[in-house]
Amino acid sequence: MNFTKVTMNLTDRDVRNTEMLSQKLHTRSKAEAVSAALNITSFLSKKLEEGTELIIKNKHGDMEKIYIPGFNEPKE
């Protein structure tokens, strides 16, 4: 596995999100949490490009289609 060093400036909100993701995903570092988030986003992007709909179901069984700007727009 090759690594490329990337330096990022994060807002306070970004840092909080990274810390929350790190706890939920049980990552060893914030960098690993960012990598996991990128992998999840890439996977969802590919699925939406294929025409797959992203549906969530709450604890009451109600379903809702998720729309992500920039991901759900049809290609020209």
PDB file of N, CA, C, O and CB in Angstrom:
ATOM      1  N   MET A   1       0.843  -1.175   0.000  1.00  0.00           N
ATOM      2  CA  MET A   1       0.000   0.000   0.000  1.00  0.00           C
ATOM      3  C   MET A   1       0.885   1.233   0.000  1.00  0.00           C
ATOM      4  O   MET A   1       1.793   1.354   0.822  1.00  0.00           O
ATOM      5  CB  MET A   1      -0.957   0.001   1.212  1.00  0.00           C
ATOM      6  N   ASN A   2       0.622   2.142  -0.915  1.00  0.00           N
ATOM      7  CA  ASN A   2       1.373   3.395  -0.986  1.00  0.00           C
ATOM      8  C   ASN A   2       0.633   4.485  -0.234  1.00  0.00           C
ATOM      9  O   ASN A   2      -0.597   4.499  -0.180  1.00  0.00           O
ATOM     10  CB  ASN A   2       1.606   3.816  -2.449  1.00  0.00           C
ATOM     11  N   PHE A   3       1.391   5.387   0.338  1.00  0.00           N
ATOM     12  CA  PHE A   3       0.806   6.505   1.066  1.00  0.00           C
ATOM     13  C   PHE A   3       1.278   7.809   0.454  1.00  0.00           C
ATOM     14  O   PHE A   3       2.427   7.929   0.027  1.00  0.00           O
ATOM     15  CB  PHE A   3       1.170   6.445   2.562  1.00  0.00           C
ATOM     16  N   THR A   4       0.383   8.784   0.414  1.00  0.00           N
ATOM     17  CA  THR A   4       0.709  10.145   0.012  1.00  0.00           C
ATOM     18  C   THR A   4       0.323  11.058   1.150  1.00  0.00           C
ATOM     19  O   THR A   4      -0.818  11.030   1.610  1.00  0.00           O
ATOM     20  CB  THR A   4      -0.013  10.550  -1.312  1.00  0.00           C
ATOM     21  N   LYS A   5       1.245  11.856   1.603  1.00  0.00           N
ATOM     22  CA  LYS A   5       0.958  12.764   2.705  1.00  0.00           C
ATOM     23  C   LYS A   5       0.117  13.920   2.184  1.00  0.00           C
ATOM     24  O   LYS A   5       0.442  14.534   1.167  1.00  0.00           O
ATOM     25  CB  LYS A   5       2.268  13.282   3.361  1.00  0.00           C
ATOM     26  N   VAL A   6      -0.974  14.208   2.901  1.00  0.00           N
ATOM     27  CA  VAL A   6      -1.867  15.300   2.553  1.00  0.00           C
ATOM     28  C   VAL A   6      -2.057  16.155   3.795  1.00  0.00           C
ATOM     29  O   VAL A   6      -2.333  15.639   4.878  1.00  0.00           O
ATOM     30  CB  VAL A   6      -3.235  14.773   2.007  1.00  0.00           C
ATOM     31  N   THR A   7      -1.910  17.447   3.636  1.00  0.00           N
ATOM     32  CA  THR A   7      -2.145  18.373   4.738  1.00  0.00           C
ATOM     33  C   THR A   7      -3.475  19.054   4.510  1.00  0.00           C
ATOM     34  O   THR A   7      -3.753  19.541   3.414  1.00  0.00           O
ATOM     35  CB  THR A   7      -0.999  19.416   4.862  1.00  0.00           C
ATOM     36  N   MET A   8      -4.301  19.090   5.547  1.00  0.00           N
ATOM     37  CA  MET A   8      -5.634  19.670   5.425  1.00  0.00           C
ATOM     38  C   MET A   8      -5.859  20.680   6.542  1.00  0.00           C
ATOM     39  O   MET A   8      -5.391  20.503   7.667  1.00  0.00           O
ATOM     40  CB  MET A   8      -6.719  18.570   5.461  1.00  0.00           C
ATOM     41  N   ASN A   9      -6.584  21.738   6.208  1.00  0.00           N
ATOM     42  CA  ASN A   9      -7.062  22.662   7.217  1.00  0.00           C
ATOM     43  C   ASN A   9      -8.529  22.330   7.449  1.00  0.00           C
ATOM     44  O   ASN A   9      -9.340  22.398   6.526  1.00  0.00           O
ATOM     45  CB  ASN A   9      -6.861  24.165   6.782  1.00  0.00           C
ATOM     46  N   LEU A  10      -8.866  21.973   8.677  1.00  0.00           N
ATOM     47  CA  LEU A  10     -10.219  21.566   9.000  1.00  0.00           C
ATOM     48  C   LEU A  10     -10.888  22.603   9.896  1.00  0.00           C
ATOM     49  O   LEU A  10     -10.250  23.203  10.762  1.00  0.00           O
ATOM     50  CB  LEU A  10     -10.218  20.195   9.676  1.00  0.00           C
ATOM     51  N   THR A  11     -12.171  22.800   9.675  1.00  0.00           N
ATOM     52  CA  THR A  11     -12.945  23.663  10.565  1.00  0.00           C
ATOM     53  C   THR A  11     -13.176  22.918  11.875  1.00  0.00           C
ATOM     54  O   THR A  11     -12.932  21.715  11.966  1.00  0.00           O
ATOM     55  CB  THR A  11     -14.304  24.085   9.909  1.00  0.00           C
ATOM     56  N   ASP A  12     -13.646  23.636  12.879  1.00  0.00           N
ATOM     57  CA  ASP A  12     -13.966  22.996  14.153  1.00  0.00           C
ATOM     58  C   ASP A  12     -15.016  21.907  13.939  1.00  0.00           C
ATOM     59  O   ASP A  12     -14.940  20.837  14.543  1.00  0.00           O
ATOM     60  CB  ASP A  12     -14.469  24.040  15.180  1.00  0.00           C
ATOM     61  N   ARG A  13     -15.988  22.183  13.082  1.00  0.00           N
ATOM     62  CA  ARG A  13     -17.033  21.192  12.796  1.00  0.00           C
ATOM     63  C   ARG A  13     -16.422  19.951  12.140  1.00  0.00           C
ATOM     64  O   ARG A  13     -16.786  18.827  12.486  1.00  0.00           O
ATOM     65  CB  ARG A  13     -18.130  21.802  11.879  1.00  0.00           C
ATOM     66  N   ASP A  14     -15.497  20.145  11.199  1.00  0.00           N
ATOM     67  CA  ASP A  14     -14.833  19.014  10.545  1.00  0.00           C
ATOM     68  C   ASP A  14     -14.097  18.153  11.570  1.00  0.00           C
ATOM     69  O   ASP A  14     -14.145  16.924  11.505  1.00  0.00           O
ATOM     70  CB  ASP A  14     -13.849  19.515   9.467  1.00  0.00           C
ATOM     71  N   VAL A  15     -13.425  18.793  12.505  1.00  0.00           N
ATOM     72  CA  VAL A  15     -12.686  18.059  13.533  1.00  0.00           C
ATOM     73  C   VAL A  15     -13.654  17.268  14.406  1.00  0.00           C
ATOM     74  O   VAL A  15     -13.399  16.103  14.713  1.00  0.00           O
ATOM     75  CB  VAL A  15     -11.844  19.025  14.399  1.00  0.00           C
ATOM     76  N   ARG A  16     -14.763  17.890  14.808  1.00  0.00           N
ATOM     77  CA  ARG A  16     -15.764  17.169  15.610  1.00  0.00           C
ATOM     78  C   ARG A  16     -16.323  15.979  14.833  1.00  0.00           C
ATOM     79  O   ARG A  16     -16.476  14.889  15.384  1.00  0.00           O
ATOM     80  CB  ARG A  16     -16.912  18.118  16.025  1.00  0.00           C
ATOM     81  N   ASN A  17     -16.628  16.195  13.545  1.00  0.00           N
ATOM     82  CA  ASN A  17     -17.137  15.095  12.718  1.00  0.00           C
ATOM     83  C   ASN A  17     -16.113  13.973  12.608  1.00  0.00           C
ATOM     84  O   ASN A  17     -16.465  12.795  12.680  1.00  0.00           O
ATOM     85  CB  ASN A  17     -17.509  15.603  11.320  1.00  0.00           C
ATOM     86  N   THR A  18     -14.861  14.334  12.434  1.00  0.00           N
ATOM     87  CA  THR A  18     -13.794  13.335  12.328  1.00  0.00           C
ATOM     88  C   THR A  18     -13.659  12.547  13.626  1.00  0.00           C
ATOM     89  O   THR A  18     -13.489  11.328  13.605  1.00  0.00           O
ATOM     90  CB  THR A  18     -12.458  14.008  11.977  1.00  0.00           C
ATOM     91  N   GLU A  19     -13.734  13.243  14.747  1.00  0.00           N
ATOM     92  CA  GLU A  19     -13.644  12.561  16.040  1.00  0.00           C
ATOM     93  C   GLU A  19     -14.824  11.621  16.247  1.00  0.00           C
ATOM     94  O   GLU A  19     -14.651  10.504  16.734  1.00  0.00           O
ATOM     95  CB  GLU A  19     -13.580  13.583  17.182  1.00  0.00           C
ATOM     96  N   MET A  20     -16.042  12.073  15.874  1.00  0.00           N
ATOM     97  CA  MET A  20     -17.235  11.238  16.008  1.00  0.00           C
ATOM     98  C   MET A  20     -17.117  10.003  15.125  1.00  0.00           C
ATOM     99  O   MET A  20     -17.408   8.890  15.564  1.00  0.00           O
ATOM    100  CB  MET A  20     -18.502  12.036  15.645  1.00  0.00           C
ATOM    101  N   LEU A  21     -16.687  10.200  13.873  1.00  0.00           N
ATOM    102  CA  LEU A  21     -16.520   9.066  12.963  1.00  0.00           C
ATOM    103  C   LEU A  21     -15.452   8.106  13.471  1.00  0.00           C
ATOM    104  O   LEU A  21     -15.606   6.889  13.370  1.00  0.00           O
ATOM    105  CB  LEU A  21     -16.157   9.558  11.558  1.00  0.00           C
ATOM    106  N   SER A  22     -14.391   8.644  14.008  1.00  0.00           N
ATOM    107  CA  SER A  22     -13.317   7.803  14.529  1.00  0.00           C
ATOM    108  C   SER A  22     -13.843   6.899  15.649  1.00  0.00           C
ATOM    109  O   SER A  22     -13.485   5.723  15.719  1.00  0.00           O
ATOM    110  CB  SER A  22     -12.148   8.675  15.043  1.00  0.00           C
ATOM    111  N   GLN A  23     -14.688   7.446  16.520  1.00  0.00           N
ATOM    112  CA  GLN A  23     -15.270   6.645  17.603  1.00  0.00           C
ATOM    113  C   GLN A  23     -16.237   5.600  17.048  1.00  0.00           C
ATOM    114  O   GLN A  23     -16.184   4.434  17.440  1.00  0.00           O
ATOM    115  CB  GLN A  23     -15.996   7.553  18.614  1.00  0.00           C
ATOM    116  N   LYS A  24     -17.126   6.016  16.132  1.00  0.00           N
ATOM    117  CA  LYS A  24     -18.144   5.101  15.604  1.00  0.00           C
ATOM    118  C   LYS A  24     -17.538   3.998  14.741  1.00  0.00           C
ATOM    119  O   LYS A  24     -18.005   2.859  14.762  1.00  0.00           O
ATOM    120  CB  LYS A  24     -19.171   5.875  14.793  1.00  0.00           C
ATOM    121  N   LEU A  25     -16.491   4.341  13.980  1.00  0.00           N
ATOM    122  CA  LEU A  25     -15.863   3.373  13.081  1.00  0.00           C
ATOM    123  C   LEU A  25     -14.692   2.642  13.746  1.00  0.00           C
ATOM    124  O   LEU A  25     -14.078   1.766  13.137  1.00  0.00           O
ATOM    125  CB  LEU A  25     -15.382   4.074  11.817  1.00  0.00           C
ATOM    126  N   HIS A  26     -14.390   3.002  14.985  1.00  0.00           N
ATOM    127  CA  HIS A  26     -13.310   2.375  15.755  1.00  0.00           C
ATOM    128  C   HIS A  26     -11.968   2.468  15.018  1.00  0.00           C
ATOM    129  O   HIS A  26     -11.225   1.491  14.919  1.00  0.00           O
ATOM    130  CB  HIS A  26     -13.649   0.903  16.042  1.00  0.00           C
ATOM    131  N   THR A  27     -11.681   3.667  14.508  1.00  0.00           N
ATOM    132  CA  THR A  27     -10.401   3.865  13.826  1.00  0.00           C
ATOM    133  C   THR A  27      -9.336   4.253  14.841  1.00  0.00           C
ATOM    134  O   THR A  27      -9.635   4.726  15.937  1.00  0.00           O
ATOM    135  CB  THR A  27     -10.521   4.947  12.725  1.00  0.00           C
ATOM    136  N   ARG A  28      -8.103   4.044  14.449  1.00  0.00           N
ATOM    137  CA  ARG A  28      -6.979   4.351  15.338  1.00  0.00           C
ATOM    138  C   ARG A  28      -6.563   5.810  15.270  1.00  0.00           C
ATOM    139  O   ARG A  28      -5.862   6.304  16.153  1.00  0.00           O
ATOM    140  CB  ARG A  28      -5.797   3.476  14.999  1.00  0.00           C
ATOM    141  N   SER A  29      -7.001   6.510  14.205  1.00  0.00           N
ATOM    142  CA  SER A  29      -6.583   7.898  14.042  1.00  0.00           C
ATOM    143  C   SER A  29      -7.641   8.680  13.271  1.00  0.00           C
ATOM    144  O   SER A  29      -8.532   8.104  12.646  1.00  0.00           O
ATOM    145  CB  SER A  29      -5.225   7.976  13.320  1.00  0.00           C
ATOM    146  N   LYS A  30      -7.522   9.996  13.329  1.00  0.00           N
ATOM    147  CA  LYS A  30      -8.417  10.847  12.549  1.00  0.00           C
ATOM    148  C   LYS A  30      -8.178  10.639  11.058  1.00  0.00           C
ATOM    149  O   LYS A  30      -9.118  10.675  10.264  1.00  0.00           O
ATOM    150  CB  LYS A  30      -8.220  12.330  12.922  1.00  0.00           C
ATOM    151  N   ALA A  31      -6.928  10.422  10.681  1.00  0.00           N
ATOM    152  CA  ALA A  31      -6.624  10.185   9.263  1.00  0.00           C
ATOM    153  C   ALA A  31      -7.318   8.924   8.767  1.00  0.00           C
ATOM    154  O   ALA A  31      -7.822   8.894   7.644  1.00  0.00           O
ATOM    155  CB  ALA A  31      -5.101  10.069   9.045  1.00  0.00           C
ATOM    156  N   GLU A  32      -7.350   7.888   9.589  1.00  0.00           N
ATOM    157  CA  GLU A  32      -8.028   6.654   9.219  1.00  0.00           C
ATOM    158  C   GLU A  32      -9.540   6.882   9.120  1.00  0.00           C
ATOM    159  O   GLU A  32     -10.201   6.281   8.273  1.00  0.00           O
ATOM    160  CB  GLU A  32      -7.716   5.543  10.239  1.00  0.00           C
ATOM    161  N   ALA A  33     -10.087   7.742   9.977  1.00  0.00           N
ATOM    162  CA  ALA A  33     -11.515   8.077   9.909  1.00  0.00           C
ATOM    163  C   ALA A  33     -11.834   8.830   8.621  1.00  0.00           C
ATOM    164  O   ALA A  33     -12.854   8.567   7.985  1.00  0.00           O
ATOM    165  CB  ALA A  33     -11.932   8.920  11.130  1.00  0.00           C
ATOM    166  N   VAL A  34     -10.970   9.763   8.234  1.00  0.00           N
ATOM    167  CA  VAL A  34     -11.165  10.494   6.979  1.00  0.00           C
ATOM    168  C   VAL A  34     -11.087   9.529   5.804  1.00  0.00           C
ATOM    169  O   VAL A  34     -11.883   9.631   4.871  1.00  0.00           O
ATOM    170  CB  VAL A  34     -10.111  11.623   6.825  1.00  0.00           C
ATOM    171  N   SER A  35     -10.149   8.602   5.832  1.00  0.00           N
ATOM    172  CA  SER A  35     -10.018   7.611   4.771  1.00  0.00           C
ATOM    173  C   SER A  35     -11.271   6.752   4.671  1.00  0.00           C
ATOM    174  O   SER A  35     -11.751   6.479   3.571  1.00  0.00           O
ATOM    175  CB  SER A  35      -8.793   6.730   5.012  1.00  0.00           C
ATOM    176  N   ALA A  36     -11.802   6.326   5.811  1.00  0.00           N
ATOM    177  CA  ALA A  36     -13.026   5.525   5.815  1.00  0.00           C
ATOM    178  C   ALA A  36     -14.196   6.321   5.248  1.00  0.00           C
ATOM    179  O   ALA A  36     -14.997   5.789   4.479  1.00  0.00           O
ATOM    180  CB  ALA A  36     -13.353   5.048   7.237  1.00  0.00           C
ATOM    181  N   ALA A  37     -14.295   7.589   5.623  1.00  0.00           N
ATOM    182  CA  ALA A  37     -15.369   8.442   5.108  1.00  0.00           C
ATOM    183  C   ALA A  37     -15.255   8.602   3.594  1.00  0.00           C
ATOM    184  O   ALA A  37     -16.267   8.595   2.894  1.00  0.00           O
ATOM    185  CB  ALA A  37     -15.335   9.821   5.790  1.00  0.00           C
ATOM    186  N   LEU A  38     -14.050   8.745   3.091  1.00  0.00           N
ATOM    187  CA  LEU A  38     -13.841   8.849   1.648  1.00  0.00           C
ATOM    188  C   LEU A  38     -14.240   7.555   0.943  1.00  0.00           C
ATOM    189  O   LEU A  38     -14.843   7.593  -0.129  1.00  0.00           O
ATOM    190  CB  LEU A  38     -12.375   9.185   1.342  1.00  0.00           C
ATOM    191  N   ASN A  39     -13.910   6.421   1.537  1.00  0.00           N
ATOM    192  CA  ASN A  39     -14.286   5.128   0.952  1.00  0.00           C
ATOM    193  C   ASN A  39     -15.807   4.963   0.905  1.00  0.00           C
ATOM    194  O   ASN A  39     -16.352   4.501  -0.097  1.00  0.00           O
ATOM    195  CB  ASN A  39     -13.658   3.975   1.755  1.00  0.00           C
ATOM    196  N   ILE A  40     -16.484   5.340   1.982  1.00  0.00           N
ATOM    197  CA  ILE A  40     -17.947   5.257   2.028  1.00  0.00           C
ATOM    198  C   ILE A  40     -18.561   6.178   0.978  1.00  0.00           C
ATOM    199  O   ILE A  40     -19.470   5.777   0.252  1.00  0.00           O
ATOM    200  CB  ILE A  40     -18.473   5.624   3.437  1.00  0.00           C
ATOM    201  N   THR A  41     -18.069   7.397   0.900  1.00  0.00           N
ATOM    202  CA  THR A  41     -18.591   8.362  -0.071  1.00  0.00           C
ATOM    203  C   THR A  41     -18.351   7.896  -1.494  1.00  0.00           C
ATOM    204  O   THR A  41     -19.229   8.040  -2.345  1.00  0.00           O
ATOM    205  CB  THR A  41     -17.953   9.729   0.140  1.00  0.00           C
ATOM    206  N   SER A  42     -17.184   7.342  -1.770  1.00  0.00           N
ATOM    207  CA  SER A  42     -16.871   6.828  -3.102  1.00  0.00           C
ATOM    208  C   SER A  42     -17.810   5.684  -3.475  1.00  0.00           C
ATOM    209  O   SER A  42     -18.316   5.630  -4.596  1.00  0.00           O
ATOM    210  CB  SER A  42     -15.409   6.357  -3.167  1.00  0.00           C
ATOM    211  N   PHE A  43     -18.040   4.773  -2.534  1.00  0.00           N
ATOM    212  CA  PHE A  43     -18.950   3.648  -2.767  1.00  0.00           C
ATOM    213  C   PHE A  43     -20.357   4.146  -3.094  1.00  0.00           C
ATOM    214  O   PHE A  43     -20.970   3.696  -4.062  1.00  0.00           O
ATOM    215  CB  PHE A  43     -18.988   2.722  -1.539  1.00  0.00           C
ATOM    216  N   LEU A  44     -20.866   5.079  -2.279  1.00  0.00           N
ATOM    217  CA  LEU A  44     -22.208   5.612  -2.516  1.00  0.00           C
ATOM    218  C   LEU A  44     -22.285   6.334  -3.860  1.00  0.00           C
ATOM    219  O   LEU A  44     -23.279   6.211  -4.576  1.00  0.00           O
ATOM    220  CB  LEU A  44     -22.611   6.565  -1.383  1.00  0.00           C
ATOM    221  N   SER A  45     -21.256   7.075  -4.199  1.00  0.00           N
ATOM    222  CA  SER A  45     -21.221   7.791  -5.473  1.00  0.00           C
ATOM    223  C   SER A  45     -21.334   6.828  -6.644  1.00  0.00           C
ATOM    224  O   SER A  45     -22.098   7.065  -7.580  1.00  0.00           O
ATOM    225  CB  SER A  45     -19.937   8.612  -5.591  1.00  0.00           C
ATOM    226  N   LYS A  46     -20.565   5.730  -6.591  1.00  0.00           N
ATOM    227  CA  LYS A  46     -20.602   4.742  -7.671  1.00  0.00           C
ATOM    228  C   LYS A  46     -21.978   4.096  -7.779  1.00  0.00           C
ATOM    229  O   LYS A  46     -22.490   3.902  -8.881  1.00  0.00           O
ATOM    230  CB  LYS A  46     -19.535   3.666  -7.447  1.00  0.00           C
ATOM    231  N   LYS A  47     -22.573   3.766  -6.642  1.00  0.00           N
ATOM    232  CA  LYS A  47     -23.897   3.154  -6.651  1.00  0.00           C
ATOM    233  C   LYS A  47     -24.941   4.105  -7.232  1.00  0.00           C
ATOM    234  O   LYS A  47     -25.784   3.685  -8.025  1.00  0.00           O
ATOM    235  CB  LYS A  47     -24.297   2.734  -5.236  1.00  0.00           C
ATOM    236  N   LEU A  48     -24.895   5.375  -6.847  1.00  0.00           N
ATOM    237  CA  LEU A  48     -25.851   6.350  -7.364  1.00  0.00           C
ATOM    238  C   LEU A  48     -25.654   6.585  -8.855  1.00  0.00           C
ATOM    239  O   LEU A  48     -26.624   6.789  -9.585  1.00  0.00           O
ATOM    240  CB  LEU A  48     -25.724   7.667  -6.609  1.00  0.00           C
ATOM    241  N   GLU A  49     -24.398   6.557  -9.314  1.00  0.00           N
ATOM    242  CA  GLU A  49     -24.118   6.685 -10.753  1.00  0.00           C
ATOM    243  C   GLU A  49     -24.718   5.527 -11.536  1.00  0.00           C
ATOM    244  O   GLU A  49     -25.126   5.697 -12.685  1.00  0.00           O
ATOM    245  CB  GLU A  49     -22.605   6.752 -11.003  1.00  0.00           C
ATOM    246  N   GLU A  50     -24.775   4.348 -10.916  1.00  0.00           N
ATOM    247  CA  GLU A  50     -25.347   3.165 -11.568  1.00  0.00           C
ATOM    248  C   GLU A  50     -26.877   3.202 -11.584  1.00  0.00           C
ATOM    249  O   GLU A  50     -27.519   2.343 -12.188  1.00  0.00           O
ATOM    250  CB  GLU A  50     -24.870   1.898 -10.862  1.00  0.00           C
ATOM    251  N   GLY A  51     -27.451   4.201 -10.916  1.00  0.00           N
ATOM    252  CA  GLY A  51     -28.904   4.306 -10.877  1.00  0.00           C
ATOM    253  C   GLY A  51     -29.524   3.712  -9.626  1.00  0.00           C
ATOM    254  O   GLY A  51     -30.748   3.669  -9.504  1.00  0.00           O
ATOM    255  N   THR A  52     -28.703   3.257  -8.701  1.00  0.00           N
ATOM    256  CA  THR A  52     -29.206   2.720  -7.444  1.00  0.00           C
ATOM    257  C   THR A  52     -29.772   3.864  -6.609  1.00  0.00           C
ATOM    258  O   THR A  52     -29.191   4.947  -6.552  1.00  0.00           O
ATOM    259  CB  THR A  52     -28.087   1.965  -6.669  1.00  0.00           C
ATOM    260  N   GLU A  53     -30.917   3.614  -5.958  1.00  0.00           N
ATOM    261  CA  GLU A  53     -31.490   4.611  -5.063  1.00  0.00           C
ATOM    262  C   GLU A  53     -31.018   4.329  -3.647  1.00  0.00           C
ATOM    263  O   GLU A  53     -30.890   3.175  -3.237  1.00  0.00           O
ATOM    264  CB  GLU A  53     -33.041   4.611  -5.141  1.00  0.00           C
ATOM    265  N   LEU A  54     -30.766   5.389  -2.916  1.00  0.00           N
ATOM    266  CA  LEU A  54     -30.338   5.275  -1.524  1.00  0.00           C
ATOM    267  C   LEU A  54     -31.566   5.510  -0.651  1.00  0.00           C
ATOM    268  O   LEU A  54     -32.105   6.616  -0.598  1.00  0.00           O
ATOM    269  CB  LEU A  54     -29.183   6.296  -1.182  1.00  0.00           C
ATOM    270  N   ILE A  55     -31.997   4.457   0.027  1.00  0.00           N
ATOM    271  CA  ILE A  55     -33.204   4.492   0.849  1.00  0.00           C
ATOM    272  C   ILE A  55     -32.821   4.173   2.291  1.00  0.00           C
ATOM    273  O   ILE A  55     -32.046   3.251   2.546  1.00  0.00           O
ATOM    274  CB  ILE A  55     -34.279   3.487   0.319  1.00  0.00           C
ATOM    275  N   ILE A  56     -33.371   4.942   3.230  1.00  0.00           N
ATOM    276  CA  ILE A  56     -33.172   4.609   4.640  1.00  0.00           C
ATOM    277  C   ILE A  56     -34.522   4.282   5.258  1.00  0.00           C
ATOM    278  O   ILE A  56     -35.558   4.788   4.826  1.00  0.00           O
ATOM    279  CB  ILE A  56     -32.478   5.776   5.407  1.00  0.00           C
ATOM    280  N   LYS A  57     -34.495   3.437   6.267  1.00  0.00           N
ATOM    281  CA  LYS A  57     -35.715   3.075   6.968  1.00  0.00           C
ATOM    282  C   LYS A  57     -35.500   3.353   8.450  1.00  0.00           C
ATOM    283  O   LYS A  57     -34.530   2.882   9.044  1.00  0.00           O
ATOM    284  CB  LYS A  57     -36.097   1.578   6.718  1.00  0.00           C
ATOM    285  N   ASN A  58     -36.421   4.128   9.046  1.00  0.00           N
ATOM    286  CA  ASN A  58     -36.269   4.440  10.464  1.00  0.00           C
ATOM    287  C   ASN A  58     -36.801   3.298  11.324  1.00  0.00           C
ATOM    288  O   ASN A  58     -37.298   2.299  10.804  1.00  0.00           O
ATOM    289  CB  ASN A  58     -36.995   5.750  10.810  1.00  0.00           C
ATOM    290  N   LYS A  59     -36.694   3.451  12.623  1.00  0.00           N
ATOM    291  CA  LYS A  59     -37.073   2.369  13.532  1.00  0.00           C
ATOM    292  C   LYS A  59     -38.568   2.054  13.499  1.00  0.00           C
ATOM    293  O   LYS A  59     -38.991   1.008  13.991  1.00  0.00           O
ATOM    294  CB  LYS A  59     -36.667   2.724  14.939  1.00  0.00           C
ATOM    295  N   HIS A  60     -39.371   2.951  12.922  1.00  0.00           N
ATOM    296  CA  HIS A  60     -40.808   2.726  12.806  1.00  0.00           C
ATOM    297  C   HIS A  60     -41.178   2.087  11.469  1.00  0.00           C
ATOM    298  O   HIS A  60     -42.348   1.795  11.223  1.00  0.00           O
ATOM    299  CB  HIS A  60     -41.555   4.039  12.976  1.00  0.00           C
ATOM    300  N   GLY A  61     -40.188   1.868  10.608  1.00  0.00           N
ATOM    301  CA  GLY A  61     -40.424   1.241   9.317  1.00  0.00           C
ATOM    302  C   GLY A  61     -40.692   2.217   8.182  1.00  0.00           C
ATOM    303  O   GLY A  61     -40.883   1.807   7.037  1.00  0.00           O
ATOM    304  N   ASP A  62     -40.707   3.516   8.498  1.00  0.00           N
ATOM    305  CA  ASP A  62     -40.905   4.517   7.447  1.00  0.00           C
ATOM    306  C   ASP A  62     -39.645   4.624   6.605  1.00  0.00           C
ATOM    307  O   ASP A  62     -38.535   4.674   7.136  1.00  0.00           O
ATOM    308  CB  ASP A  62     -41.274   5.897   8.054  1.00  0.00           C
ATOM    309  N   MET A  63     -39.822   4.659   5.267  1.00  0.00           N
ATOM    310  CA  MET A  63     -38.680   4.734   4.361  1.00  0.00           C
ATOM    311  C   MET A  63     -38.619   6.107   3.701  1.00  0.00           C
ATOM    312  O   MET A  63     -39.636   6.760   3.468  1.00  0.00           O
ATOM    313  CB  MET A  63     -38.760   3.628   3.293  1.00  0.00           C
ATOM    314  N   GLU A  64     -37.395   6.516   3.412  1.00  0.00           N
ATOM    315  CA  GLU A  64     -37.164   7.821   2.813  1.00  0.00           C
ATOM    316  C   GLU A  64     -36.009   7.712   1.821  1.00  0.00           C
ATOM    317  O   GLU A  64     -34.973   7.121   2.124  1.00  0.00           O
ATOM    318  CB  GLU A  64     -36.864   8.892   3.902  1.00  0.00           C
ATOM    319  N   LYS A  65     -36.197   8.284   0.638  1.00  0.00           N
ATOM    320  CA  LYS A  65     -35.119   8.317  -0.348  1.00  0.00           C
ATOM    321  C   LYS A  65     -34.168   9.455   0.017  1.00  0.00           C
ATOM    322  O   LYS A  65     -34.598  10.567   0.320  1.00  0.00           O
ATOM    323  CB  LYS A  65     -35.681   8.495  -1.801  1.00  0.00           C
ATOM    324  N   ILE A  66     -32.883   9.160  -0.018  1.00  0.00           N
ATOM    325  CA  ILE A  66     -31.867  10.155   0.298  1.00  0.00           C
ATOM    326  C   ILE A  66     -31.372  10.787  -0.993  1.00  0.00           C
ATOM    327  O   ILE A  66     -31.008  10.089  -1.939  1.00  0.00           O
ATOM    328  CB  ILE A  66     -30.692   9.523   1.089  1.00  0.00           C
ATOM    329  N   TYR A  67     -31.363  12.106  -1.023  1.00  0.00           N
ATOM    330  CA  TYR A  67     -30.862  12.861  -2.163  1.00  0.00           C
ATOM    331  C   TYR A  67     -29.585  13.571  -1.727  1.00  0.00           C
ATOM    332  O   TYR A  67     -29.588  14.312  -0.744  1.00  0.00           O
ATOM    333  CB  TYR A  67     -31.931  13.883  -2.692  1.00  0.00           C
ATOM    334  N   ILE A  68     -28.505  13.346  -2.451  1.00  0.00           N
ATOM    335  CA  ILE A  68     -27.229  13.981  -2.145  1.00  0.00           C
ATOM    336  C   ILE A  68     -26.866  14.879  -3.318  1.00  0.00           C
ATOM    337  O   ILE A  68     -26.547  14.377  -4.396  1.00  0.00           O
ATOM    338  CB  ILE A  68     -26.106  12.921  -1.871  1.00  0.00           C
ATOM    339  N   PRO A  69     -26.909  16.208  -3.133  1.00  0.00           N
ATOM    340  CA  PRO A  69     -26.577  17.119  -4.233  1.00  0.00           C
ATOM    341  C   PRO A  69     -25.214  16.788  -4.832  1.00  0.00           C
ATOM    342  O   PRO A  69     -24.242  16.553  -4.113  1.00  0.00           O
ATOM    343  CB  PRO A  69     -26.596  18.573  -3.747  1.00  0.00           C
ATOM    344  N   GLY A  70     -25.165  16.775  -6.140  1.00  0.00           N
ATOM    345  CA  GLY A  70     -23.928  16.463  -6.837  1.00  0.00           C
ATOM    346  C   GLY A  70     -23.771  14.991  -7.148  1.00  0.00           C
ATOM    347  O   GLY A  70     -22.994  14.626  -8.030  1.00  0.00           O
ATOM    348  N   PHE A  71     -24.496  14.136  -6.440  1.00  0.00           N
ATOM    349  CA  PHE A  71     -24.419  12.705  -6.658  1.00  0.00           C
ATOM    350  C   PHE A  71     -25.628  12.186  -7.425  1.00  0.00           C
ATOM    351  O   PHE A  71     -25.506  11.264  -8.231  1.00  0.00           O
ATOM    352  CB  PHE A  71     -24.296  11.985  -5.335  1.00  0.00           C
ATOM    353  N   ASN A  72     -26.779  12.769  -7.180  1.00  0.00           N
ATOM    354  CA  ASN A  72     -28.007  12.247  -7.763  1.00  0.00           C
ATOM    355  C   ASN A  72     -28.358  12.873  -9.124  1.00  0.00           C
ATOM    356  O   ASN A  72     -29.294  12.422  -9.784  1.00  0.00           O
ATOM    357  CB  ASN A  72     -29.141  12.467  -6.803  1.00  0.00           C
ATOM    358  N   GLU A  73     -27.625  13.893  -9.540  1.00  0.00           N
ATOM    359  CA  GLU A  73     -27.934  14.516 -10.823  1.00  0.00           C
ATOM    360  C   GLU A  73     -27.566  13.571 -11.960  1.00  0.00           C
ATOM    361  O   GLU A  73     -26.519  12.925 -11.931  1.00  0.00           O
ATOM    362  CB  GLU A  73     -27.188  15.860 -10.974  1.00  0.00           C
ATOM    363  N   PRO A  74     -28.450  13.495 -12.973  1.00  0.00           N
ATOM    364  CA  PRO A  74     -28.111  12.649 -14.121  1.00  0.00           C
ATOM    365  C   PRO A  74     -26.921  13.213 -14.898  1.00  0.00           C
ATOM    366  O   PRO A  74     -26.722  14.426 -14.955  1.00  0.00           O
ATOM    367  CB  PRO A  74     -29.322  12.507 -15.050  1.00  0.00           C
ATOM    368  N   LYS A  75     -26.139  12.321 -15.491  1.00  0.00           N
ATOM    369  CA  LYS A  75     -25.010  12.745 -16.322  1.00  0.00           C
ATOM    370  C   LYS A  75     -25.518  13.286 -17.637  1.00  0.00           C
ATOM    371  O   LYS A  75     -26.524  12.816 -18.169  1.00  0.00           O
ATOM    372  CB  LYS A  75     -24.031  11.582 -16.564  1.00  0.00           C
ATOM    373  N   GLU A  76     -24.822  14.274 -18.159  1.00  0.00           N
ATOM    374  CA  GLU A  76     -25.191  14.840 -19.454  1.00  0.00           C
ATOM    375  C   GLU A  76     -24.537  14.081 -20.582  1.00  0.00           C
ATOM    376  O   GLU A  76     -24.735  14.419 -21.749  1.00  0.00           O
ATOM    377  CB  GLU A  76     -24.810  16.307 -19.527  1.00  0.00           C
TER     378      GLU A  76
END
